[in-house]
Amino acid sequence: MKVSEYADYDGLGLAELVAKKHVTPKELAATAAAAIEVANGKVGAVCEIYPDRIGGLDEKTLGDGPFRGVPFLMKDVFGHEKGRKIEFASKLCEGMIGDTDSYMTTQLRAAGVNILGRSKAPEYSMSPTTETAFYGNTSTPWKQGHSAGGSSGGAQAAVTSGMVPLAHGSDIGGSIRIPASWCGGVGLKPSRGRVSVGPTVDEGGFGFSANLVQTKSVRDAAAMLDCLSNPQIGDPFIIPKPAESYAALAKKPAHKLKIGIVVNPIFGMQPDTEVRAAVEATGKALAGLGHHVDVCDVDMGGLRTMELMNELFFFGFDARLDGYGRKTGRKPGPETLEPQMQMIYEWSKSITPARFMGALGVVNVARRKAAQFYATHDIWLSPTTSVVSPPWGTYNLAKPGITIENFAKEMFAPACQYTLPHNIMGTPAISLPLAMHSSGLPIGVQLAGKPADEHLLLQLATTLEQAMPWAARTPPLHVSKL
């Protein structure tokens, strides 16, 4: 199979070729390796490939799920396989080996994917861009030297550039959806508790984090949600699932919904005018399909709420890094951490339980205020990010002049203003590449729903995929063009 032919397919498309014996999983793995070889030098999405899963692949080890034989990348963050590296893009964790399989990894294997390497992420996934001192920067495939987003930037850049059809993503403040927006892909963050990350972690980031995949088609996201949303023994809670599969429901039209357009500056950042126009055009398209669409303002307490999230994100961060240091024989410090991570490591030591509980109380109030939106609406329609992909250096962890006091405003507000609310509320949200900016960069539009309403998002996303298609758009840094 030619690399250019391979890159035309989504994950289910490649799996169908395998099922019909038009291609073998081992041949797909070799083609994926060739695609990575072609594009990774320009895009910088992949930090490691596994030779034993390419030339040395034993096809009998693959699961029989709907993605059997499909090449896949694991993000360099929680969720790895036992015996594989997990380095968090940090010198402190260089060479660290995972000592257990996560439940998510077990379910990925059952889905049939061939996990053939790791994708890049920023240090400890604490940046809206994937730029690292440890293994270099990741570019959006649309413009060399512009950010792929973060923290799942390597994953989405690999997908959009044609290296693999889907890849693991995780999201604590927008880390699935921001890369989808800036790379022009599909990124679904599921509801809180939908995808188990046990056995060593019950709720990533005190419940703010979620795991799924970066894709280029809605149907891949739906089918993988079916594969990964199985409650596991010992999970702290289980949320309801629809009677039918997500893959089946995604093919059905949604009933008439009440959709609210949210473009007000929730955390103080006015969205780019073209980004706002893309959201309004999407609202018009949905209204044309019979849905009720109006404009709403959401109040979450302004930038102060985002600033207090630092207390929640980084409570215990020092203990976490000290633990990694004990495993690797290194110490957290300027030689092993990027400047902002070193700053946060030291600052996190000052967060007392009283401060943590105080911040949690304020964020709880903000969550309930924002959730009032769903008393009158089914779907929250907004930009994914306030801006399109910026040049490298705009948000990286070595940017000068960043302090704890301005960290939220300078590093997170432009990228996370419309994504973070759904981590706080635990609500599902999906970013779709529904428009292009005059700069030649993609614009992500976000749909979000009530808890456990992933099926409605997937139905609307399928409808928009047909009404406002993006599959024919190919970025300059694509394997078919390099």
Beta strands, then each sheet from edge to edge (+ up, - down):
strand 1: 46-49
strand 2: 71-75
strand 3: 114-119
strand 4: 131-132
strand 5: 136-137
strand 6: 166-171
strand 7: 186-189
strand 8: 210-215
strand 9: 258-262
strand 10: 292-296
strand 11: 379-383
strand 12: 429-436
strand 13: 442-449
sheet 1: 1+ 3- 2- 6- 8+ 7- 12+ 13- 11+ 9+ 10+
sheet 2: 4+ 5-
end
